[in-house]
Amino acid sequence: MNFLQSFSVSRARQGGFSLVEILAGMLIALIGILVMTKVFSDSESAKRSVSSGGDAQANGGIASYTLGRELRFAGYGLNGKEALGCHLKIHNEAGAVKDFEIDNFAPLTVFPAGQDAFLAVGVKLPAADADTDMVMVAYGSADIMAEPVGFNDQTANPDASKVGYGVQSRGSFTVGDIVLAAESGKNCALFQVTSLPGAADYCGVTDEGNSGVVRFSNGSFKNPYAATSCDSQVSDFNSDKALQTYSANGNVAKLYNLGRGLNIHVYAVRNGSLTSCDVMAMDCTKEASWIQIAPNIVNLQVRMGYDTTAVPDGAVDVFWNPWQKDGESKSFNAFPDELDGKTAACRASRVSAVRIGLVARSNQFEKDIVTGTDAGAADALKERGGIPSWQKNPLDAAADPEHEVFALGDPEKDPAAKNWQNYRYRLFETILPLRNMVWKGPDSGC
């Protein structure tokens, strides 16, 4: 092989790829990148959907469990006809508000969306998010739910040391118990037992006197629920004057033993979260008093189940929507037409179940719209659990021209609600029997 032949072979071996070969390789690489990007994008989208659904599931589960647990307690120790629907007066020296009142006191109170929520005249709760209901639950804390005991009022006794109630039986009472006094047609009032005359106190001191009198002095006493020593304490719940006087004889007034205390909790969706306030401990008229229970809760709907039969049988006939009645907006104490003319106590006794619909929103913002506004998307949203089955379609303006009675967030209070279509939603819907009202049975003559 001569020199020229050798040089030609060497150049051929060092020539590399041609332009066509390079372009073909780049095309194959780009196709591979596109395939990998698509797989990654789909994987991330599926991950976001699963994780966001899990977030909504967890938040909604916490919220629905908390509400369900509270609603099952509703009415414990308070289900007598004298206490239902009464005007409750409370003195609490250690409370955020010293003296306050509650209108139409009942185991369950619903403040419907769009209505001002008043505990009593002039006592207004901060507004919940738009188109969401607010619910208040009340129950006692006694170890055993005893029947209310009849008593005769002795508060007019000039001897302040003997002020109290002469009860038919004091066997269910002990020093330190919180009791609710009630009589049909009169205000209810809250007190604390400070002495049981005729028996040795917890510190070995015997208070002589009528053994049938439960006393509620505002002076010092030994409270077994608050301390273990014999140091004297003062009841926070007993005023220096009677909150309400009752019948002096006949045992027509009733005394309800609530044990360690009365629980009154209010729940509302506020700023995109389920929040709660303890009426007995906090000033619930201030938004700062409310604590968060679960985040990303955008709607709460509550309906009371009424027994509307002429002779009550304890069965729910209608779940009442207090939004409208005969085309007119009504307040929280609205009730079915069949109960017109009934007393507040009677109407309260007719509620034996509650239906709740609670909507949770995912934490994850989706870059694409995942919740539409057209009719088909609205139906799909309902199928996926974004709208209670018993609620009107919120995305259909023609469904309710008076009120858009359902919303997926309040844009004025919840920034995420401005882009509500970019989030996923989960509905939690259930019917809960108010077991303490069911066990009580229907009131005769109501």
C-alpha positions in Angstrom: 0.0 0.0 0.0 1.5 3.3 -1.0 1.4 6.6 0.9 -1.7 8.0 -0.9 -3.7 4.9 -0.2 -2.8 4.9 3.4 -3.7 8.6 3.9 -7.1 8.0 2.2 -8.0 5.1 4.6 -6.9 7.2 7.6 -9.2 10.1 6.7 -12.1 7.8 6.1 -11.8 6.4 9.6 -11.6 9.9 11.2 -14.5 11.4 9.3 -17.2 11.0 12.3 -21.0 11.4 11.9 -22.5 13.2 9.0 -25.0 16.0 9.5 -27.9 13.7 8.6 -26.8 11.3 11.3 -26.6 14.0 13.9 -30.0 15.4 13.1 -31.5 11.9 13.3 -29.9 11.3 16.7 -31.3 14.7 18.0 -34.8 13.8 16.8 -34.6 10.5 18.6 -33.4 12.2 21.8 -36.1 14.8 21.6 -38.8 12.1 21.3 -37.3 10.4 24.3 -37.3 13.6 26.3 -41.0 14.3 25.3 -42.0 10.8 26.4 -40.2 11.1 29.7 -41.7 14.6 30.3 -45.1 13.3 29.6 -44.6 10.4 32.0 -43.3 12.7 34.7 -46.1 15.2 34.2 -48.8 12.5 34.4 -47.1 11.1 37.4 -47.0 14.4 39.2 -50.6 15.1 38.2 -51.7 11.8 39.6 -49.6 12.5 42.7 -51.2 15.9 43.2 -54.7 14.5 42.7 -54.1 11.7 45.2 -52.4 13.9 47.8 -54.8 16.7 47.5 -57.7 14.3 47.8 -56.0 12.8 50.9 -55.7 16.3 52.4 -59.4 17.0 51.8 -60.3 13.6 53.2 -58.2 14.1 56.4 -59.4 17.7 57.1 -63.0 16.7 56.4 -62.7 13.6 58.5 -61.5 15.6 61.5 -64.2 18.2 61.1 -67.1 15.7 60.6 -65.9 13.5 63.5 -65.7 16.5 65.8 -69.1 17.7 64.9 -70.6 14.2 65.0 -69.2 13.6 68.5 -70.6 16.9 69.8 -74.0 16.4 68.3 -74.2 12.9 69.9 -73.7 14.6 73.3 -76.4 17.2 72.6 -79.1 17.4 75.3 -77.3 15.2 77.8 -78.9 16.1 81.2 -81.0 18.9 79.6 -83.8 17.0 77.9 -86.6 17.8 80.3 -89.5 19.9 78.9 -89.0 22.7 81.5 -85.4 23.4 80.3 -86.1 23.1 76.5 -86.6 26.4 74.8 -86.2 28.5 77.9 -84.4 31.9 78.3 -81.2 30.9 80.1 -79.5 33.4 82.5 -75.9 32.7 83.6 -73.6 34.4 86.1 -69.9 33.5 85.8 -67.6 35.5 87.9 -64.5 33.9 86.2 -65.9 34.0 82.7 -64.9 36.4 79.9 -68.4 37.8 80.2 -69.7 38.0 83.8 -73.4 37.9 83.1 -75.0 36.7 79.8 -78.2 35.2 78.5 -79.2 32.7 75.8 -82.6 32.9 74.0 -84.5 29.7 73.2 -81.9 27.5 75.0 -82.0 24.0 73.5 -79.7 21.0 72.9 -79.2 22.1 69.3 -79.5 25.5 67.8 -78.9 26.3 64.1 -78.1 29.8 62.9 -78.8 29.6 59.2 -76.5 31.3 56.6 -77.2 34.9 55.8 -78.9 35.6 59.2 -77.4 37.4 62.2 -76.6 35.0 65.0 -77.7 36.3 68.3 -77.2 34.4 71.6 -79.6 36.9 73.1 -80.7 40.5 72.5 -77.6 42.5 71.8 -75.3 39.5 72.1 -74.2 38.9 68.5 -71.8 36.3 67.3 -69.3 37.1 64.5 -70.6 36.2 61.0 -69.5 32.9 59.5 -68.3 32.6 55.9 -70.9 33.4 53.2 -73.6 30.8 52.7 -72.5 28.6 55.6 -74.6 27.7 58.7 -73.6 27.9 62.3 -74.6 25.4 65.0 -74.6 25.5 68.8 -74.6 22.4 70.9 -75.4 22.2 74.7 -75.0 19.3 77.1 -74.2 18.5 80.8 -71.2 16.7 82.3 -72.8 14.5 85.0 -71.5 11.0 85.5 -75.0 9.7 85.5 -77.9 11.3 83.7 -80.6 11.6 86.5 -84.2 12.7 86.1 -84.8 16.4 87.0 -85.9 16.8 90.6 -88.8 19.0 91.7 -88.1 21.8 94.1 -89.6 24.6 96.1 -87.9 28.0 95.9 -86.6 29.2 99.3 -84.5 32.2 98.0 -86.9 34.6 99.8 -85.7 33.3 103.2 -84.3 36.4 105.1 -81.5 34.3 106.5 -78.9 34.3 103.7 -77.2 31.2 105.1 -80.3 29.2 104.4 -80.9 30.3 100.8 -81.5 27.4 98.6 -83.9 25.0 97.0 -86.0 22.5 98.9 -85.8 19.4 96.7 -87.9 16.3 96.7 -84.8 14.2 96.8 -81.2 15.3 97.2 -79.6 11.9 96.5 -78.3 12.8 93.1 -76.6 16.1 94.3 -73.2 16.7 95.7 -71.2 19.8 96.7 -69.7 21.4 93.7 -72.3 20.2 91.2 -73.5 22.7 88.6 -77.3 22.7 88.5 -79.9 24.3 86.1 -83.2 25.5 87.6 -86.2 25.6 85.3 -89.9 26.2 85.5 -92.3 26.3 82.6 -93.0 29.9 81.6 -90.0 31.3 83.5 -86.3 31.9 82.8 -83.8 29.1 83.4 -80.8 29.9 85.7 -77.5 28.2 86.5 -76.1 27.7 90.0 -73.5 25.7 91.9 -74.2 23.5 94.9 -72.2 24.8 97.9 -73.8 22.9 100.8 -76.1 20.0 101.6 -77.4 20.7 105.1 -77.7 17.9 107.6 -74.6 16.0 106.3 -70.8 16.2 106.9 -69.0 18.3 104.2 -65.9 17.1 102.5 -63.8 18.7 105.3 -65.7 17.1 108.1 -67.9 20.2 108.8 -71.6 19.6 109.3 -74.0 22.2 108.1 -77.0 22.0 110.3 -80.4 22.6 108.9 -83.1 21.2 106.7 -81.6 18.1 105.0 -83.8 18.5 102.0 -82.4 21.9 101.0 -79.7 22.3 98.3 -77.9 25.6 98.9 -76.1 27.9 96.5 -74.4 30.5 98.6 -72.1 33.0 97.0 -69.7 32.7 100.0 -66.8 30.4 100.5 -67.2 26.6 100.3 -65.1 23.5 99.6 -65.3 22.5 95.9 -64.2 18.9 95.4 -64.0 19.4 91.6 -61.4 22.2 91.9 -59.0 21.3 94.7 -57.9 18.5 97.1 -57.2 20.6 100.2 -59.8 22.1 102.6 -59.0 25.7 101.6 -62.2 27.6 101.1 -63.2 28.7 97.6 -65.9 30.9 96.2 -68.4 29.7 93.6 -68.1 31.6 90.3 -71.6 30.7 89.3 -73.5 32.0 92.3 -74.5 35.7 92.3 -75.3 37.8 95.3 -78.8 38.0 94.1 -81.2 35.5 92.6 -81.2 35.3 88.8 -84.8 34.1 88.8 -87.3 33.2 91.5 -89.5 30.1 91.2 -92.7 28.8 92.7 -92.4 28.6 96.5 -94.4 25.3 96.7 -95.8 22.5 94.7 -92.5 21.2 93.4 -93.4 22.5 89.9 -90.0 23.9 89.3 -87.2 21.3 88.3 -83.5 21.1 89.1 -81.2 19.5 86.6 -77.9 18.1 87.7 -75.1 18.9 85.2 -72.2 17.5 87.2 -69.0 19.3 86.7 -70.6 21.9 84.4 -72.6 23.0 81.4 -71.0 22.7 77.9 -72.1 25.2 75.3 -70.0 25.0 72.1 -70.6 26.9 68.8 -69.2 25.8 65.5 -68.9 27.9 62.3 -66.9 28.0 59.1 -64.8 31.1 59.3 -61.9 32.2 56.9 -61.9 28.8 55.2 -61.6 26.7 58.4 -64.0 25.0 60.8 -63.8 27.0 64.1 -65.3 26.6 67.6 -66.0 28.7 70.6 -66.7 27.7 74.2 -69.6 30.0 75.3 -69.0 29.2 79.0 -65.3 30.1 79.0 -64.8 32.7 76.2 -66.4 35.9 74.9 -67.7 34.4 71.7 -68.8 37.8 70.4 -65.1 38.4 69.5 -63.6 36.5 66.6 -60.3 36.1 68.4 -62.1 33.8 70.9 -62.7 31.2 68.2 -60.2 28.4 67.7 -59.5 26.4 64.5 -60.7 22.8 64.5 -59.8 21.8 60.9 -58.4 23.9 58.0 -59.7 24.1 54.4 -63.4 23.6 55.3 -65.4 25.7 52.9 -69.0 24.9 53.7 -71.2 23.6 56.5 -75.0 23.0 56.1 -77.1 21.9 59.0 -80.8 20.8 58.9 -82.8 19.9 62.0 -85.1 16.8 61.8 -88.6 17.6 63.1 -91.4 15.3 64.2 -94.4 17.2 62.7 -97.2 14.6 63.4 -100.1 15.9 65.4 -99.5 13.3 68.1 -95.7 13.1 68.3 -94.2 9.7 67.7 -90.5 10.6 67.9 -89.9 9.9 64.1 -88.5 12.5 61.8 -91.0 13.7 59.3 -89.0 16.6 57.7 -85.5 18.0 57.7 -86.2 21.6 58.0 -84.4 24.2 55.9 -84.8 27.5 57.7 -83.5 29.5 54.8 -86.9 30.4 53.5 -90.5 29.9 54.6 -93.3 30.9 52.2 -90.9 33.0 50.3 -89.7 35.0 53.3 -86.3 34.8 55.0 -86.6 33.5 58.5 -84.4 33.6 61.6 -82.7 30.6 63.3 -85.8 29.8 65.3 -87.9 29.2 62.2 -89.9 25.9 62.2 -92.2 23.9 60.0 -95.8 25.2 59.5 -97.2 22.1 61.4 -95.6 23.4 64.6 -97.1 26.9 64.4 -98.7 27.8 67.8 -96.6 25.4 69.7 -94.4 26.6 72.6 -90.6 26.9 72.2 -90.2 23.9 74.6 -92.5 21.8 72.4 -90.7 22.7 69.2 -87.3 21.9 70.8 -88.6 18.5 71.9 -89.7 17.7 68.4 -86.1 17.7 67.1 -84.7 14.2 67.3 -82.1 14.2 64.5 -79.8 16.5 62.6 -78.4 16.3 59.0 -75.1 17.8 58.2 -73.2 18.4 55.0 -69.6 19.5 55.2 -67.3 20.3 52.3 -63.5 20.1 52.6 -61.1 21.6 50.0 -57.7 20.2 49.0 -54.5 22.0 50.0 -53.0 21.6 46.6 -53.5 24.4 44.0 -54.0 22.9 40.5 -52.6 24.9 37.6 -55.5 23.7 35.5 -59.2 24.2 36.3 -60.4 21.0 37.9 -63.9 22.2 39.0 -65.9 23.7 36.2 -68.9 26.0 36.2 -70.9 24.7 33.3 -73.9 22.4 33.8 -72.1 19.3 33.0 -69.2 20.2 35.3 -71.6 21.0 38.1 -73.3 17.6 37.7 -69.9 16.0 37.8 -69.0 18.0 40.9 -72.1 16.7 42.6 -71.3 13.1 41.6 -67.8 13.5 43.0 -69.2 14.6 46.3 -68.8 18.4 46.1 -72.5 19.2 46.7 -74.8 17.7 49.3 -77.4 15.5 47.6 -80.2 17.4 49.4 -78.9 20.9 48.5 -79.6 22.9 45.4 -77.0 23.2 42.7 -74.8 26.2 43.6 -73.5 26.6 40.1 -76.9 26.9 38.5 -78.2 30.5 39.1 -81.7 29.5 37.9 -82.0 26.9 40.6 -82.4 29.5 43.3 -82.7 33.1 42.1 -83.2 34.4 45.7 -80.1 32.9 47.3 -77.0 31.1 46.1 -77.4 28.8 49.1 -74.1 27.0 48.7 -70.6 28.2 48.1 -67.1 26.7 47.8 -65.4 29.4 49.9 -65.8 33.0 50.7 -63.6 35.2 48.5 -63.8 38.1 51.0 -62.3 36.1 53.9 -60.6 33.2 52.2 -57.9 34.1 49.5 -58.0 30.6 48.0 -61.7 31.0 47.2 -60.8 33.5 44.5 -59.4 30.6 42.5 -61.8 28.0 43.8 -62.0 26.1 40.5 -58.3 25.2 40.8 -58.9 23.0 43.9 -60.6 19.7 44.5 -63.4 19.1 47.0 -64.8 16.3 49.1 -68.2 16.1 50.7 -69.0 14.6 54.1 -72.7 14.1 54.6 -74.5 12.2 57.3 -77.7 12.0 59.5 -77.1 11.8 63.3 -79.9 10.9 65.7 -79.9 13.2 68.8 -79.8 10.1 71.1 -80.5 12.0 74.3 -83.7 13.4 72.8 -84.6 10.1 71.3 -84.2 8.3 74.6 -86.3 10.9 76.3 -89.2 10.0 74.0 -91.9 12.4 72.7 -93.5 14.8 75.2 -97.2 13.9 75.9 -99.5 16.8 75.1 -97.0 18.6 72.9 
